[in-house]
Amino acid sequence: MKKKSLSTLIILSSLVINNISGCSTKSAPLAPIPTSSANQQQDNLQNFVPTQQGTNANPAYYGNNSTLSDNNGEFPTSGSHPKSNDATVTTSSTNSIPTTSSSTDNIDLGIGNLPNLQPYSPPGGASGGSGYSLAGNFPIDQDKYAIPFVGGFLPSRNNWQAVGVAVSGSNVIVSAYDSTSLVKKGTVVSMSAEDGSAWSNVGSKWLGTRHPMSANVKGVTVDGSGKIFANDSTNFIYVVDKANSIVSTAAGLSGALDITYVNGSLIVATSSGLKKFDPTAPTTGSDFGTGISPTGGIGADRTGNLFVVSNSIIKKIDSKGTITDFTTGVDGAIDVVPTDENKVCVLMKDSIKIFDPAGKLLTSIGGGDLVAPKSIAASGKNLFVADSGTTYKDSNIVKYSILAL
């Protein structure tokens, strides 16, 4: 190569490099993330400034109304805000957020006038509703073989499903039936009212191999000393004086639905009326509450008032024997229980209705929690529902905590 040609090439290369170095690329800077200010209207207006320039961004936010890819200019230093009603907004040349606005700012949808709303929190407790929470589901069938290491992996000894429920101190007492095993039978089990632990089959004999109660067992109740009473639908009242000590007494029952202990007596609801028994010898019952036709459960409060499900009416019998309609319109009611908080809870097939002492409906809870509810009990601020489920595998005691009403 000749020296002249080489010199010419070097000069041309220098010119090209200088031209490239002198070029500048203009691009639209990103809008800053909005920050809070002392001026509420300013903050509201600021909320319309895009925090990121992206595809399909509004060209009105950028200079010369061009698209983002073609934008070669800076953001405007003044002009109309795209979402304001001709309100002039002045910004700095570095595209900072709006710093001033006229007193005529009126953002679409009245955003500048929205109230300072509190954060949303769902009503009631964990399951919604009014002042309650779902506190637990305690399996009824915990009847496993007591064999070290492997007992927990074996099938259940029996297929228990809950039908009646009562509370005694810190324990939940449940009447349960097994209608799917080879031997049909009934029993009473005890478990912790706190979490369903300490499960015990107190209605069995001979190390849990024999069950005196029939598979038609229904209600269960407890007296002040902790003695347990249960009834079946066809004849018997069962007395469980202590664990694994059961006395079966033929009481001449027919169509029996439920049982409760009140004022030193046992009251059994039957399809033909109420029967009153002496708990020390429950062999012959006398008529009680003449004129009431029970169709569901019964429950008593501490002052001796008795509540009875009778079709779509909850009947009340006070300690003097006076009968009144406590509330009406509870079609399909299953059971009833008064609480220590002077409320009356009516168990429905899909919820629990809670009434004040005058029979006024306060709220309904538990919608969607129950499969096949049979009975309800109360202790303090807690409610316990015996849910027989579809099989023994999903039969539970459903516990609710009533927080406020």
KELUM-178109 format. One line per field, with one value per residue (C-alpha): residue number from 1; x, y, z; residue in one letter. Coordinates in steps of 0.5 Angstrom, whole numbers, plus 500, padded with zeros to 3 digits. Example, Ala and Ser with C-alpha at 12.3 -4.5 7.8 and 13.67 -1.06 7.14 Angstrom:
! residues 2
num c(1;2) .
east c(525;527) .
north c(491;498) .
up c(516;514) .
residuo c(A;S) .
***
This chain:
! residues 405
num c(1;2;3;4;5;6;7;8;9;10;11;12;13;14;15;16;17;18;19;20;21;22;23;24;25;26;27;28;29;30;31;32;33;34;35;36;37;38;39;40;41;42;43;44;45;46;47;48;49;50;51;52;53;54;55;56;57;58;59;60;61;62;63;64;65;66;67;68;69;70;71;72;73;74;75;76;77;78;79;80;81;82;83;84;85;86;87;88;89;90;91;92;93;94;95;96;97;98;99;100;101;102;103;104;105;106;107;108;109;110;111;112;113;114;115;116;117;118;119;120;121;122;123;124;125;126;127;128;129;130;131;132;133;134;135;136;137;138;139;140;141;142;143;144;145;146;147;148;149;150;151;152;153;154;155;156;157;158;159;160;161;162;163;164;165;166;167;168;169;170;171;172;173;174;175;176;177;178;179;180;181;182;183;184;185;186;187;188;189;190;191;192;193;194;195;196;197;198;199;200;201;202;203;204;205;206;207;208;209;210;211;212;213;214;215;216;217;218;219;220;221;222;223;224;225;226;227;228;229;230;231;232;233;234;235;236;237;238;239;240;241;242;243;244;245;246;247;248;249;250;251;252;253;254;255;256;257;258;259;260;261;262;263;264;265;266;267;268;269;270;271;272;273;274;275;276;277;278;279;280;281;282;283;284;285;286;287;288;289;290;291;292;293;294;295;296;297;298;299;300;301;302;303;304;305;306;307;308;309;310;311;312;313;314;315;316;317;318;319;320;321;322;323;324;325;326;327;328;329;330;331;332;333;334;335;336;337;338;339;340;341;342;343;344;345;346;347;348;349;350;351;352;353;354;355;356;357;358;359;360;361;362;363;364;365;366;367;368;369;370;371;372;373;374;375;376;377;378;379;380;381;382;383;384;385;386;387;388;389;390;391;392;393;394;395;396;397;398;399;400;401;402;403;404;405) .
east c(500;502;504;499;493;495;495;488;485;487;484;478;477;479;473;468;470;469;462;460;463;459;452;447;441;435;430;424;427;422;417;419;415;410;412;407;406;403;398;392;390;397;398;391;394;400;397;395;403;405;410;413;413;411;408;401;403;398;402;399;404;410;413;410;404;409;409;414;418;419;419;425;424;423;417;413;415;408;401;394;394;391;386;384;379;384;387;394;400;407;413;420;424;427;420;419;412;407;409;403;396;390;384;380;383;377;380;375;371;372;378;380;374;374;374;379;377;379;382;377;377;371;366;366;371;375;369;366;359;357;362;364;370;370;374;375;373;374;373;368;372;378;377;384;387;392;398;405;407;402;396;395;396;390;383;378;376;369;365;362;358;356;348;348;352;353;358;361;366;372;370;365;360;358;353;355;352;356;351;356;360;358;355;351;351;352;356;358;365;368;374;377;372;379;381;378;384;384;378;375;370;366;360;364;365;370;376;372;369;362;357;351;347;343;345;339;342;340;341;345;346;349;347;351;355;358;353;351;344;343;337;335;329;326;326;332;335;342;346;354;356;363;367;365;360;353;346;341;334;327;323;318;320;317;320;324;328;333;334;336;337;333;331;333;329;330;326;325;322;318;314;308;310;315;316;319;323;326;334;335;330;328;323;316;315;310;307;310;308;302;300;307;309;316;319;327;331;330;335;335;338;341;334;330;327;326;326;323;323;316;315;317;316;321;317;319;316;319;320;313;310;308;308;309;312;319;320;317;319;324;322;326;329;333;335;335;340;340;347;350;350;342;342;338;341;337;341;338;341;345;347;345;340;342;336;336;332;326;326;329;333;340;344;346;352;356;353;357;360;356;354;349;348;344;345;348;351;353;358;361;362;363;358;359;355;354;355;354;357;356;360;364;370;368;363;366;364;364;366;365;367;362;366;360;353) .
north c(500;507;512;517;512;510;517;518;512;514;521;518;514;519;523;517;516;524;524;518;521;527;523;524;519;522;518;519;518;514;518;517;513;518;520;523;530;534;536;531;534;534;527;525;528;525;518;519;520;514;510;506;508;502;499;502;508;514;519;525;524;525;530;532;527;521;514;512;508;515;520;524;530;531;531;538;543;545;544;540;534;528;527;533;538;543;544;547;543;546;541;542;541;534;531;531;530;536;541;546;546;551;551;549;542;537;530;525;520;525;522;529;528;521;520;517;510;505;498;493;487;482;481;476;471;466;464;470;472;476;476;468;464;457;454;447;440;434;427;423;416;416;409;406;399;400;397;400;403;400;401;408;405;400;401;404;399;402;407;412;418;423;424;427;432;435;439;437;441;441;435;434;428;425;420;416;410;405;403;400;395;388;389;395;399;405;408;415;418;423;428;435;441;445;441;434;430;425;421;416;410;411;407;401;394;389;393;396;390;390;396;395;401;400;403;407;412;419;424;425;429;430;432;436;431;428;422;421;419;417;415;411;412;405;404;405;410;409;411;412;413;412;410;403;402;402;401;400;401;400;406;404;410;410;415;418;424;427;428;433;434;440;441;434;431;427;430;426;429;424;424;424;429;430;425;426;421;420;420;415;410;412;406;410;417;422;426;433;440;438;440;440;436;435;434;436;437;440;444;447;453;454;457;451;454;448;450;445;444;443;444;451;454;454;452;455;452;456;453;454;450;456;454;460;461;463;464;462;461;456;451;445;447;441;442;448;450;456;459;462;469;469;467;461;458;454;449;449;444;449;454;456;462;466;469;474;472;476;471;476;474;477;473;467;463;457;457;452;449;443;437;433;437;433;436;442;444;450;452;459;463;456;452;445;441;434;433;426;427;423;417;416;419;426;426;431;436;443;448;455;461;466;473;478;479) .
up c(500;498;504;501;501;508;510;507;510;517;516;514;520;525;522;522;530;531;528;532;539;537;537;542;543;546;550;554;562;566;570;578;583;586;593;598;600;605;599;598;592;589;591;588;581;582;582;575;573;570;574;568;561;557;551;549;554;553;548;552;557;553;549;542;542;539;541;546;541;537;542;542;546;554;558;557;562;563;560;561;566;561;567;570;567;564;570;569;572;572;572;572;566;569;569;577;579;579;585;584;581;581;586;580;580;579;578;574;579;585;587;591;595;597;605;608;609;614;612;610;615;614;620;625;626;622;618;617;620;626;632;632;629;627;633;631;628;633;629;633;630;634;636;634;636;642;639;640;633;628;632;628;622;622;620;626;631;630;625;630;627;632;634;641;644;651;655;662;665;660;657;651;651;645;643;637;633;628;623;618;622;622;629;629;636;640;645;649;648;652;649;651;650;648;642;642;645;651;647;651;649;656;653;652;656;656;654;648;645;648;647;651;647;641;634;635;641;640;645;651;657;664;671;676;679;672;671;664;661;654;650;644;640;641;649;653;658;659;665;665;672;671;665;662;667;664;666;661;663;659;660;655;650;643;638;643;640;645;653;658;665;669;676;678;673;666;660;654;648;644;637;642;647;653;658;665;669;676;674;680;677;670;669;668;665;666;661;662;658;655;648;646;640;639;632;635;640;647;652;659;662;669;671;670;663;658;650;645;638;635;628;626;633;639;645;652;659;665;672;674;668;664;656;651;644;645;637;631;623;624;619;619;626;629;636;641;647;651;653;659;656;656;648;645;639;634;630;623;617;615;620;627;629;635;639;645;651;648;642;637;632;633;627;624;624;621;614;610;616;617;613;617;624;629;636;639;646;649;655;656;650;646;642;640;634;633;626;623;616;610;614;620;616;616;623;627;633;630;635;635;639;640;641;641;639) .
residuo c(M;K;K;K;S;L;S;T;L;I;I;L;S;S;L;V;I;N;N;I;S;G;C;S;T;K;S;A;P;L;A;P;I;P;T;S;S;A;N;Q;Q;Q;D;N;L;Q;N;F;V;P;T;Q;Q;G;T;N;A;N;P;A;Y;Y;G;N;N;S;T;L;S;D;N;N;G;E;F;P;T;S;G;S;H;P;K;S;N;D;A;T;V;T;T;S;S;T;N;S;I;P;T;T;S;S;S;T;D;N;I;D;L;G;I;G;N;L;P;N;L;Q;P;Y;S;P;P;G;G;A;S;G;G;S;G;Y;S;L;A;G;N;F;P;I;D;Q;D;K;Y;A;I;P;F;V;G;G;F;L;P;S;R;N;N;W;Q;A;V;G;V;A;V;S;G;S;N;V;I;V;S;A;Y;D;S;T;S;L;V;K;K;G;T;V;V;S;M;S;A;E;D;G;S;A;W;S;N;V;G;S;K;W;L;G;T;R;H;P;M;S;A;N;V;K;G;V;T;V;D;G;S;G;K;I;F;A;N;D;S;T;N;F;I;Y;V;V;D;K;A;N;S;I;V;S;T;A;A;G;L;S;G;A;L;D;I;T;Y;V;N;G;S;L;I;V;A;T;S;S;G;L;K;K;F;D;P;T;A;P;T;T;G;S;D;F;G;T;G;I;S;P;T;G;G;I;G;A;D;R;T;G;N;L;F;V;V;S;N;S;I;I;K;K;I;D;S;K;G;T;I;T;D;F;T;T;G;V;D;G;A;I;D;V;V;P;T;D;E;N;K;V;C;V;L;M;K;D;S;I;K;I;F;D;P;A;G;K;L;L;T;S;I;G;G;G;D;L;V;A;P;K;S;I;A;A;S;G;K;N;L;F;V;A;D;S;G;T;T;Y;K;D;S;N;I;V;K;Y;S;I;L;A;L) .
***
